[in-house]
Amino acid sequence: MNIVSSVIPEAGDNSLTLPLIVAQKWSFPLAHVETDEGYFYAVQDWIRGLTSETNIRATQSQIKKQLSISTKQLPYLSSDGKTYQVEFANDKGLYLIAQYLRVTKSRPVLDEIKRYLAASGAFVDEVRRSPNTIVMSGAVTPDQALMRRFKPIAHKARMTNGYGRVWRAKSNAAISRRR
C-alpha cells in the first residue's frame, strides 16, 4: 500500500517534483503519494495553497464541474487526526487547476505561483531544445538560471504595462509600412 505523506523533503533534494517545489517555496502543506502510476497530490491542499482560503469546498466543487481532471480517491490524514478519502491528482491536473483559478486581490500568491509555473515550463522547454546549457554543467542551480532568463522579461512587462502594448506598437508600425 502506498503511504500518503504531507512532509515535503529538504530544499536541496533534487528529486522534488515541481508541485512540491511550489508548496515548499510558498510554505503550504501538500499531501502527496508515489504510486506505480507516478506522483499524486491532494487537490484540496493545492487549492488551499494557491488561494490562501480556508474553506475551499465551493472552489473545489466549481473546478470539478468545469474541468475534467483525472483524480483518485486516496486516504488523507487531516489535522484533526482522522483519515478521510479525498481526491488526489497528478501534476498535470494541478497545473490545470492553477490555470483555471482567477487571480484576485484576495489571492495575491496565485499570480506569483502562475508566473513561476509558466517560467518553469518555458525553462524546461529551453533545456529540452538546448541540452548543453550551463545548467547541465552545474555552474548554476535551475532556480538561478530561471531567474536570469526571465527577470528581463518580467521587467519589460512591468515597464510597458504588459506585452500587449509592445505588440500593438509593432503591429501598428507594420500596418503603416504596408500603406
C-alpha positions, 0 to 999 in steps of 0.5 A: 500500500502506498503511504500518503505523506504531507512532509515535503523533503529538504530544499536541496533534494533534487528529486522534488517534483515541481508541485512540491517545489511550489508548496515548499517555496510558498510554505503550504502543506501538500499531501502527496503519494508515489504510486506505480502510476507516478506522483499524486497530490491532494487537490484540496491542499493545492487549492488551499495553497494557491488561494490562501482560503480556508474553506475551499469546498465551493472552489473545489466543487466549481473546478470539478464541474468545469474541468475534467481532471483525472483524480483518485480517491486516496486516504488523507490524514487531516489535522484533526487526526482522522483519515478521510478519502479525498481526491488526489491528482497528478501534476498535470491536473494541478497545473490545470487547476492553477490555470483555471483559478482567477487571480484576485486581490484576495489571492495575491500568491496565485499570480506569483505561483502562475508566473513561476509555473509558466517560467518553469515550463518555458525553462524546461522547454529551453533545456529540452531544445538546448541540452548543453546549457550551463545548467547541465554543467552545474555552474548554476542551480535551475532556480538561478538560471530561471531567474536570469532568463526571465527577470528581463522579461518580467521587467519589460512587462512591468515597464510597458504595462504588459506585452500587449502594448509592445505588440500593438506598437509593432503591429501598428508600425507594420500596418503603416509600412504596408500603406 
